[in-house]
Amino acid sequence: MISKDKAKSKLPFIEDKNLYQAVDLALWLILEKNRSFKSAVSIASSKRGYKVKAHIEKHIRDVIPPEFFLARQSQNAPPEAKAETASRMRAYANMEKQNKQHIDDITES
């Protein structure tokens, strides 16, 4: 897990005060308040008066590793989605078994 202070220490110098405040707010929302990436960027952009969301996103992506978002995404998946994925994997394995049996039956003849 990454903390806001650790992420801020990785930030390069940002000359624009509004951009710095927007990035700081977005980091706080993402890391401390568990807001979604897009929501945090949108809120930070509107609250701090920095309209170029791409700049805020770039700085955030530079300091927060992609693994953080992947781990949080899998933690937040609803149980139904996890069960559905498991069901699909079983069906796929079953289909693979049937395909292999079918090919074996054809080649034996």
PyMOL CGO cylinders between C-alpha atoms (Angstrom):
from pymol import cmd
from pymol.cgo import CYLINDER

trace = [
    CYLINDER, 0.00, 0.00, 0.00, 1.22, 3.47, -0.78, 0.3, 1, 1, 1, 1, 1, 1,
    CYLINDER, 1.22, 3.47, -0.78, 0.66, 6.50, 1.43, 0.3, 1, 1, 1, 1, 1, 1,
    CYLINDER, 0.66, 6.50, 1.43, -0.09, 10.03, 0.33, 0.3, 1, 1, 1, 1, 1, 1,
    CYLINDER, -0.09, 10.03, 0.33, 3.18, 11.35, 1.80, 0.3, 1, 1, 1, 1, 1, 1,
    CYLINDER, 3.18, 11.35, 1.80, 5.20, 8.72, -0.04, 0.3, 1, 1, 1, 1, 1, 1,
    CYLINDER, 5.20, 8.72, -0.04, 3.41, 9.52, -3.30, 0.3, 1, 1, 1, 1, 1, 1,
    CYLINDER, 3.41, 9.52, -3.30, 3.93, 13.27, -2.83, 0.3, 1, 1, 1, 1, 1, 1,
    CYLINDER, 3.93, 13.27, -2.83, 7.64, 12.72, -2.27, 0.3, 1, 1, 1, 1, 1, 1,
    CYLINDER, 7.64, 12.72, -2.27, 7.85, 11.11, -5.72, 0.3, 1, 1, 1, 1, 1, 1,
    CYLINDER, 7.85, 11.11, -5.72, 6.20, 14.08, -7.41, 0.3, 1, 1, 1, 1, 1, 1,
    CYLINDER, 6.20, 14.08, -7.41, 8.46, 16.26, -9.54, 0.3, 1, 1, 1, 1, 1, 1,
    CYLINDER, 8.46, 16.26, -9.54, 8.44, 20.00, -8.94, 0.3, 1, 1, 1, 1, 1, 1,
    CYLINDER, 8.44, 20.00, -8.94, 5.17, 21.47, -10.23, 0.3, 1, 1, 1, 1, 1, 1,
    CYLINDER, 5.17, 21.47, -10.23, 5.42, 25.15, -10.97, 0.3, 1, 1, 1, 1, 1, 1,
    CYLINDER, 5.42, 25.15, -10.97, 1.70, 25.81, -11.41, 0.3, 1, 1, 1, 1, 1, 1,
    CYLINDER, 1.70, 25.81, -11.41, 0.14, 26.25, -7.98, 0.3, 1, 1, 1, 1, 1, 1,
    CYLINDER, 0.14, 26.25, -7.98, -3.36, 25.21, -9.11, 0.3, 1, 1, 1, 1, 1, 1,
    CYLINDER, -3.36, 25.21, -9.11, -2.02, 22.03, -10.74, 0.3, 1, 1, 1, 1, 1, 1,
    CYLINDER, -2.02, 22.03, -10.74, -0.04, 21.15, -7.60, 0.3, 1, 1, 1, 1, 1, 1,
    CYLINDER, -0.04, 21.15, -7.60, -3.10, 21.64, -5.40, 0.3, 1, 1, 1, 1, 1, 1,
    CYLINDER, -3.10, 21.64, -5.40, -5.27, 19.61, -7.78, 0.3, 1, 1, 1, 1, 1, 1,
    CYLINDER, -5.27, 19.61, -7.78, -2.77, 16.72, -7.80, 0.3, 1, 1, 1, 1, 1, 1,
    CYLINDER, -2.77, 16.72, -7.80, -2.49, 16.89, -4.02, 0.3, 1, 1, 1, 1, 1, 1,
    CYLINDER, -2.49, 16.89, -4.02, -6.28, 16.78, -3.62, 0.3, 1, 1, 1, 1, 1, 1,
    CYLINDER, -6.28, 16.78, -3.62, -6.62, 13.94, -6.13, 0.3, 1, 1, 1, 1, 1, 1,
    CYLINDER, -6.62, 13.94, -6.13, -3.95, 11.91, -4.31, 0.3, 1, 1, 1, 1, 1, 1,
    CYLINDER, -3.95, 11.91, -4.31, -5.75, 12.45, -1.02, 0.3, 1, 1, 1, 1, 1, 1,
    CYLINDER, -5.75, 12.45, -1.02, -9.07, 11.38, -2.51, 0.3, 1, 1, 1, 1, 1, 1,
    CYLINDER, -9.07, 11.38, -2.51, -7.60, 8.26, -4.11, 0.3, 1, 1, 1, 1, 1, 1,
    CYLINDER, -7.60, 8.26, -4.11, -5.29, 7.09, -1.33, 0.3, 1, 1, 1, 1, 1, 1,
    CYLINDER, -5.29, 7.09, -1.33, -7.05, 8.23, 1.82, 0.3, 1, 1, 1, 1, 1, 1,
    CYLINDER, -7.05, 8.23, 1.82, -10.73, 8.32, 0.84, 0.3, 1, 1, 1, 1, 1, 1,
    CYLINDER, -10.73, 8.32, 0.84, -10.71, 5.42, -1.66, 0.3, 1, 1, 1, 1, 1, 1,
    CYLINDER, -10.71, 5.42, -1.66, -12.36, 7.42, -4.43, 0.3, 1, 1, 1, 1, 1, 1,
    CYLINDER, -12.36, 7.42, -4.43, -12.14, 6.20, -8.00, 0.3, 1, 1, 1, 1, 1, 1,
    CYLINDER, -12.14, 6.20, -8.00, -9.39, 7.59, -10.22, 0.3, 1, 1, 1, 1, 1, 1,
    CYLINDER, -9.39, 7.59, -10.22, -11.69, 9.45, -12.62, 0.3, 1, 1, 1, 1, 1, 1,
    CYLINDER, -11.69, 9.45, -12.62, -13.87, 10.79, -9.84, 0.3, 1, 1, 1, 1, 1, 1,
    CYLINDER, -13.87, 10.79, -9.84, -10.88, 12.08, -7.88, 0.3, 1, 1, 1, 1, 1, 1,
    CYLINDER, -10.88, 12.08, -7.88, -9.41, 13.79, -10.95, 0.3, 1, 1, 1, 1, 1, 1,
    CYLINDER, -9.41, 13.79, -10.95, -12.75, 15.37, -11.80, 0.3, 1, 1, 1, 1, 1, 1,
    CYLINDER, -12.75, 15.37, -11.80, -13.33, 16.66, -8.27, 0.3, 1, 1, 1, 1, 1, 1,
    CYLINDER, -13.33, 16.66, -8.27, -9.76, 17.97, -7.98, 0.3, 1, 1, 1, 1, 1, 1,
    CYLINDER, -9.76, 17.97, -7.98, -10.02, 19.71, -11.33, 0.3, 1, 1, 1, 1, 1, 1,
    CYLINDER, -10.02, 19.71, -11.33, -13.22, 21.52, -10.45, 0.3, 1, 1, 1, 1, 1, 1,
    CYLINDER, -13.22, 21.52, -10.45, -12.32, 22.35, -6.83, 0.3, 1, 1, 1, 1, 1, 1,
    CYLINDER, -12.32, 22.35, -6.83, -8.84, 23.70, -7.56, 0.3, 1, 1, 1, 1, 1, 1,
    CYLINDER, -8.84, 23.70, -7.56, -9.62, 25.48, -10.81, 0.3, 1, 1, 1, 1, 1, 1,
    CYLINDER, -9.62, 25.48, -10.81, -7.28, 23.50, -13.04, 0.3, 1, 1, 1, 1, 1, 1,
    CYLINDER, -7.28, 23.50, -13.04, -9.24, 22.50, -16.13, 0.3, 1, 1, 1, 1, 1, 1,
    CYLINDER, -9.24, 22.50, -16.13, -6.71, 20.23, -17.92, 0.3, 1, 1, 1, 1, 1, 1,
    CYLINDER, -6.71, 20.23, -17.92, -7.52, 16.85, -16.37, 0.3, 1, 1, 1, 1, 1, 1,
    CYLINDER, -7.52, 16.85, -16.37, -4.88, 15.09, -18.47, 0.3, 1, 1, 1, 1, 1, 1,
    CYLINDER, -4.88, 15.09, -18.47, -2.11, 16.93, -16.61, 0.3, 1, 1, 1, 1, 1, 1,
    CYLINDER, -2.11, 16.93, -16.61, -3.51, 15.87, -13.25, 0.3, 1, 1, 1, 1, 1, 1,
    CYLINDER, -3.51, 15.87, -13.25, -3.88, 12.27, -14.45, 0.3, 1, 1, 1, 1, 1, 1,
    CYLINDER, -3.88, 12.27, -14.45, -0.29, 12.20, -15.74, 0.3, 1, 1, 1, 1, 1, 1,
    CYLINDER, -0.29, 12.20, -15.74, 1.17, 13.28, -12.41, 0.3, 1, 1, 1, 1, 1, 1,
    CYLINDER, 1.17, 13.28, -12.41, -0.96, 10.80, -10.49, 0.3, 1, 1, 1, 1, 1, 1,
    CYLINDER, -0.96, 10.80, -10.49, -0.02, 7.92, -12.79, 0.3, 1, 1, 1, 1, 1, 1,
    CYLINDER, -0.02, 7.92, -12.79, 3.65, 8.86, -12.38, 0.3, 1, 1, 1, 1, 1, 1,
    CYLINDER, 3.65, 8.86, -12.38, 3.57, 8.46, -8.60, 0.3, 1, 1, 1, 1, 1, 1,
    CYLINDER, 3.57, 8.46, -8.60, 1.04, 5.67, -8.02, 0.3, 1, 1, 1, 1, 1, 1,
    CYLINDER, 1.04, 5.67, -8.02, 2.07, 2.29, -9.45, 0.3, 1, 1, 1, 1, 1, 1,
    CYLINDER, 2.07, 2.29, -9.45, -0.44, 0.51, -11.73, 0.3, 1, 1, 1, 1, 1, 1,
    CYLINDER, -0.44, 0.51, -11.73, -0.42, -2.47, -9.35, 0.3, 1, 1, 1, 1, 1, 1,
    CYLINDER, -0.42, -2.47, -9.35, -2.20, -0.31, -6.77, 0.3, 1, 1, 1, 1, 1, 1,
    CYLINDER, -2.20, -0.31, -6.77, -5.16, 0.20, -9.10, 0.3, 1, 1, 1, 1, 1, 1,
    CYLINDER, -5.16, 0.20, -9.10, -5.23, -3.45, -10.16, 0.3, 1, 1, 1, 1, 1, 1,
    CYLINDER, -5.23, -3.45, -10.16, -5.25, -4.65, -6.55, 0.3, 1, 1, 1, 1, 1, 1,
    CYLINDER, -5.25, -4.65, -6.55, -7.98, -2.21, -5.59, 0.3, 1, 1, 1, 1, 1, 1,
    CYLINDER, -7.98, -2.21, -5.59, -10.03, -3.15, -8.63, 0.3, 1, 1, 1, 1, 1, 1,
    CYLINDER, -10.03, -3.15, -8.63, -9.96, -6.84, -7.75, 0.3, 1, 1, 1, 1, 1, 1,
    CYLINDER, -9.96, -6.84, -7.75, -10.80, -6.10, -4.10, 0.3, 1, 1, 1, 1, 1, 1,
    CYLINDER, -10.80, -6.10, -4.10, -13.82, -4.03, -5.11, 0.3, 1, 1, 1, 1, 1, 1,
    CYLINDER, -13.82, -4.03, -5.11, -15.25, -6.55, -7.55, 0.3, 1, 1, 1, 1, 1, 1,
    CYLINDER, -15.25, -6.55, -7.55, -18.71, -7.66, -6.49, 0.3, 1, 1, 1, 1, 1, 1,
    CYLINDER, -18.71, -7.66, -6.49, -19.03, -11.29, -5.34, 0.3, 1, 1, 1, 1, 1, 1,
    CYLINDER, -19.03, -11.29, -5.34, -21.36, -12.02, -8.25, 0.3, 1, 1, 1, 1, 1, 1,
    CYLINDER, -21.36, -12.02, -8.25, -18.66, -11.02, -10.72, 0.3, 1, 1, 1, 1, 1, 1,
    CYLINDER, -18.66, -11.02, -10.72, -16.12, -13.26, -8.99, 0.3, 1, 1, 1, 1, 1, 1,
    CYLINDER, -16.12, -13.26, -8.99, -18.58, -16.17, -9.05, 0.3, 1, 1, 1, 1, 1, 1,
    CYLINDER, -18.58, -16.17, -9.05, -19.42, -15.48, -12.70, 0.3, 1, 1, 1, 1, 1, 1,
    CYLINDER, -19.42, -15.48, -12.70, -15.74, -15.50, -13.62, 0.3, 1, 1, 1, 1, 1, 1,
    CYLINDER, -15.74, -15.50, -13.62, -15.23, -18.81, -11.83, 0.3, 1, 1, 1, 1, 1, 1,
    CYLINDER, -15.23, -18.81, -11.83, -18.26, -20.24, -13.61, 0.3, 1, 1, 1, 1, 1, 1,
    CYLINDER, -18.26, -20.24, -13.61, -16.91, -19.10, -16.98, 0.3, 1, 1, 1, 1, 1, 1,
    CYLINDER, -16.91, -19.10, -16.98, -13.52, -20.63, -16.24, 0.3, 1, 1, 1, 1, 1, 1,
    CYLINDER, -13.52, -20.63, -16.24, -15.14, -23.98, -15.38, 0.3, 1, 1, 1, 1, 1, 1,
    CYLINDER, -15.14, -23.98, -15.38, -17.22, -23.87, -18.56, 0.3, 1, 1, 1, 1, 1, 1,
    CYLINDER, -17.22, -23.87, -18.56, -14.12, -23.03, -20.60, 0.3, 1, 1, 1, 1, 1, 1,
    CYLINDER, -14.12, -23.03, -20.60, -12.17, -25.91, -19.05, 0.3, 1, 1, 1, 1, 1, 1,
    CYLINDER, -12.17, -25.91, -19.05, -15.09, -28.24, -19.74, 0.3, 1, 1, 1, 1, 1, 1,
    CYLINDER, -15.09, -28.24, -19.74, -15.23, -27.09, -23.37, 0.3, 1, 1, 1, 1, 1, 1,
    CYLINDER, -15.23, -27.09, -23.37, -11.48, -27.62, -23.76, 0.3, 1, 1, 1, 1, 1, 1,
    CYLINDER, -11.48, -27.62, -23.76, -11.87, -31.16, -22.41, 0.3, 1, 1, 1, 1, 1, 1,
    CYLINDER, -11.87, -31.16, -22.41, -14.68, -31.87, -24.87, 0.3, 1, 1, 1, 1, 1, 1,
    CYLINDER, -14.68, -31.87, -24.87, -12.66, -30.44, -27.76, 0.3, 1, 1, 1, 1, 1, 1,
    CYLINDER, -12.66, -30.44, -27.76, -9.70, -32.63, -26.89, 0.3, 1, 1, 1, 1, 1, 1,
    CYLINDER, -9.70, -32.63, -26.89, -11.95, -35.70, -26.64, 0.3, 1, 1, 1, 1, 1, 1,
    CYLINDER, -11.95, -35.70, -26.64, -13.51, -34.85, -30.00, 0.3, 1, 1, 1, 1, 1, 1,
    CYLINDER, -13.51, -34.85, -30.00, -10.12, -34.57, -31.70, 0.3, 1, 1, 1, 1, 1, 1,
    CYLINDER, -10.12, -34.57, -31.70, -9.01, -37.84, -30.09, 0.3, 1, 1, 1, 1, 1, 1,
    CYLINDER, -9.01, -37.84, -30.09, -12.17, -39.56, -31.35, 0.3, 1, 1, 1, 1, 1, 1,
    CYLINDER, -12.17, -39.56, -31.35, -11.57, -38.29, -34.91, 0.3, 1, 1, 1, 1, 1, 1,
    CYLINDER, -11.57, -38.29, -34.91, -7.92, -39.32, -34.98, 0.3, 1, 1, 1, 1, 1, 1,
    CYLINDER, -7.92, -39.32, -34.98, -8.65, -42.82, -33.63, 0.3, 1, 1, 1, 1, 1, 1,
    CYLINDER, -8.65, -42.82, -33.63, -10.96, -43.68, -36.55, 0.3, 1, 1, 1, 1, 1, 1,
]
cmd.load_cgo(trace, "trace")
